Amino acid sequence: MFENTKAFSGFSVDDIPAAMKFYGETLGIPVSEQYGLMHLHLAGGRDTLIYPKPNHEPATFTILNFPVPDIEAAIAELKSRGVVFEQFEGVGDDGVFRGGGPLIAWFRDPAGNIISVLQEN
């Protein structure tokens, strides 16, 4: 039934202008807004919808994952742009979790949603 639909994902935030600035300027992702809804134009042609929700509660799981060729370089660049990395259990002083699987580091958007950068293999 849905094998040929162009599905997309979405998540909520409590402040669209703050999200536009963070995703567009801090992370450098092309963004647009239409009807009060924000669209992230991610590589690969699959947009992600970001919608305002007055009673928004941050996701307790990772909502977006960005694979990068060099996680240390990505962390350094993001920190230079003001991004603060999470210190979840098992995360080293460098902000990277090295406990199995790909190297990964987490940070939050202005609405508190969790995002990751992870080392490509």
C-alpha positions as CSV (number, residue, x, y, z in Angstrom):
1,M,0.0,0.0,0.0
2,F,2.8,2.5,0.9
3,E,5.7,1.1,-1.0
4,N,5.7,4.0,-3.5
5,T,4.8,6.9,-1.2
6,K,7.4,9.5,-0.4
7,A,7.1,9.3,3.3
8,F,8.8,11.9,5.5
9,S,9.4,12.3,9.2
10,G,8.7,15.2,11.5
11,F,9.1,16.4,15.1
12,S,8.0,19.2,17.3
13,V,9.7,22.3,18.7
14,D,8.4,25.1,20.9
15,D,9.8,28.0,18.9
16,I,10.0,27.9,15.1
17,P,12.2,31.0,14.7
18,A,14.8,29.6,17.2
19,A,14.7,26.3,15.3
20,M,15.1,28.1,11.9
21,K,18.2,29.9,13.3
22,F,19.7,26.8,14.9
23,Y,19.2,24.4,12.0
24,G,19.8,26.9,9.3
25,E,22.6,29.0,10.7
26,T,24.3,26.9,13.4
27,L,24.1,23.5,11.6
28,G,24.1,25.0,8.0
29,I,21.1,23.0,6.8
30,P,18.9,24.6,4.1
31,V,15.5,25.4,5.8
32,S,12.3,26.9,4.6
33,E,9.0,27.9,6.3
34,Q,5.5,27.5,4.9
35,Y,2.2,27.9,6.8
36,G,4.1,28.2,10.1
37,L,5.8,24.9,9.5
38,M,9.5,24.5,9.0
39,H,11.2,22.1,6.5
40,L,14.7,20.8,6.8
41,H,16.0,20.1,3.3
42,L,18.4,17.3,4.1
43,A,20.8,15.7,1.6
44,G,19.2,12.8,-0.3
45,G,16.0,14.7,-1.1
46,R,14.0,13.6,2.0
47,D,12.8,16.7,3.8
48,T,11.9,16.6,7.5
49,L,9.0,18.6,8.9
50,I,9.4,20.6,12.1
51,Y,6.1,21.8,13.5
52,P,5.3,24.1,16.5
53,K,3.7,22.6,19.5
54,P,2.9,24.9,22.5
55,N,3.1,22.0,25.0
56,H,6.2,20.6,23.4
57,E,8.3,18.1,25.4
58,P,11.8,17.3,24.1
59,A,12.2,13.8,22.7
60,T,14.0,11.4,25.1
61,F,15.6,9.7,22.1
62,T,17.8,10.8,19.2
63,I,15.6,12.4,16.5
64,L,18.3,13.1,13.9
65,N,21.6,11.4,13.2
66,F,24.3,13.1,11.0
67,P,27.0,10.7,9.7
68,V,30.3,12.5,9.4
69,P,33.7,11.3,8.1
70,D,35.6,12.7,11.0
71,I,33.7,13.0,14.3
72,E,36.5,14.9,16.1
73,A,36.5,17.6,13.4
74,A,32.7,17.8,13.4
75,I,32.6,18.2,17.2
76,A,35.3,20.9,17.0
77,E,33.4,22.8,14.3
78,L,30.1,22.5,16.1
79,K,31.6,23.7,19.4
80,S,33.0,26.7,17.6
81,R,29.4,27.5,16.6
82,G,28.3,27.3,20.2
83,V,26.9,23.8,20.3
84,V,27.2,22.1,23.7
85,F,27.6,18.3,23.8
86,E,25.8,16.0,26.2
87,Q,27.7,14.0,28.8
88,F,25.6,10.9,28.8
89,E,26.8,7.8,30.7
90,G,29.8,6.3,28.9
91,V,30.7,9.4,27.0
92,G,34.4,10.4,27.3
93,D,35.8,13.8,28.2
94,D,36.0,14.5,24.4
95,G,32.2,14.1,24.1
96,V,32.4,10.9,22.2
97,F,30.8,7.6,23.2
98,R,33.2,4.7,22.4
99,G,31.4,1.9,24.0
100,G,30.6,-0.2,20.8
101,G,29.2,0.6,17.5
102,P,30.1,3.8,15.6
103,L,31.7,6.7,17.5
104,I,28.9,9.0,18.4
105,A,28.3,12.3,20.2
106,W,25.0,13.9,21.1
107,F,23.7,17.5,21.4
108,R,20.4,19.2,21.7
109,D,18.5,21.7,19.6
110,P,16.9,24.8,21.2
111,A,13.8,22.8,22.0
112,G,15.8,20.2,23.8
113,N,15.5,17.4,21.2
114,I,18.5,15.1,21.0
115,I,20.6,15.1,17.8
116,S,23.8,13.0,17.1
117,V,26.9,13.1,14.9
118,L,28.4,9.7,14.3
119,Q,31.5,8.5,12.6
120,E,30.9,7.0,9.1
121,N,32.7,3.7,8.6
